[in-house]
Amino acid sequence: MRELVEFMVKAMVDNPDQVEVTEIAGRDASAIEVKVAKEDMGKIIGKKGRNAQAMRLILNAASAKLRKRVVLEIIDQ
């Protein structure tokens, strides 16, 4: 899941070298934290949160196969 999020985020931003994606795995759920450069924050979130919501939707669909819950958190640096 971490690789999927990293691929999507790096495709959206202007500074892909400053993207940090970490996964905190649990038994039933995982949290994926995304950190990007300050100027790329708006691109990740999108208008009215549409980009972030689309990434969460893709993650939920992919994690359904694994029968695991995944939470995407976008962290401000």
C-alpha positions as CSV (number, residue, x, y, z in Angstrom):
1,M,0.0,0.0,0.0
2,R,2.8,2.4,0.8
3,E,4.2,2.0,-2.7
4,L,0.9,2.7,-4.3
5,V,0.5,6.0,-2.3
6,E,4.0,7.0,-3.0
7,F,3.5,6.5,-6.8
8,M,0.3,8.5,-6.8
9,V,1.7,11.4,-4.7
10,K,5.0,11.7,-6.7
11,A,3.0,11.9,-9.9
12,M,1.0,14.9,-8.6
13,V,3.7,17.1,-7.0
14,D,6.4,19.4,-8.4
15,N,9.1,18.2,-6.0
16,P,8.9,14.4,-5.9
17,D,12.2,14.1,-4.1
18,Q,10.7,15.8,-1.0
19,V,7.8,13.2,-0.7
20,E,8.0,11.1,2.4
21,V,5.5,8.2,2.8
22,T,5.5,6.0,6.0
23,E,3.3,3.2,6.9
24,I,2.3,2.3,10.4
25,A,1.0,-1.2,10.3
26,G,-1.3,-2.8,12.8
27,R,-3.1,-6.1,13.0
28,D,-6.4,-5.0,11.5
29,A,-5.6,-1.5,10.2
30,S,-2.7,0.5,8.8
31,A,-2.0,4.2,8.7
32,I,-0.2,5.8,5.9
33,E,1.4,9.2,6.5
34,V,2.3,11.5,3.6
35,K,4.6,14.5,3.9
36,V,5.2,16.8,1.0
37,A,6.8,20.2,0.4
38,K,4.8,23.1,1.6
39,E,4.1,24.4,-1.9
40,D,2.8,21.0,-3.0
41,M,0.3,20.6,-0.2
42,G,-2.5,22.1,-2.2
43,K,-1.9,19.8,-5.1
44,I,-2.2,16.7,-2.8
45,I,-5.4,17.9,-1.2
46,G,-7.0,19.3,-4.3
47,K,-10.0,21.6,-4.6
48,K,-12.5,20.8,-1.8
49,G,-10.3,17.8,-0.9
50,R,-11.1,15.9,-4.1
51,N,-7.6,14.6,-4.7
52,A,-7.2,13.4,-1.2
53,Q,-10.6,11.8,-1.3
54,A,-9.8,10.0,-4.6
55,M,-6.6,8.6,-3.1
56,R,-8.5,7.4,0.0
57,L,-11.1,5.7,-2.3
58,I,-8.4,3.9,-4.3
59,L,-6.7,2.8,-1.0
60,N,-10.0,1.5,0.4
61,A,-10.6,-0.5,-2.8
62,A,-7.1,-2.0,-2.8
63,S,-7.2,-2.8,0.9
64,A,-10.5,-4.6,0.6
65,K,-8.7,-7.4,-1.1
66,L,-6.4,-7.7,1.9
67,R,-9.3,-7.4,4.3
68,K,-7.5,-4.6,6.1
69,R,-8.5,-1.0,6.8
70,V,-6.1,1.7,5.6
71,V,-6.2,5.3,6.7
72,L,-4.4,8.1,4.7
73,E,-3.1,11.0,6.7
74,I,-1.6,14.1,5.0
75,I,0.8,15.7,7.4
76,D,1.8,19.4,7.3
77,Q,5.5,20.0,7.6
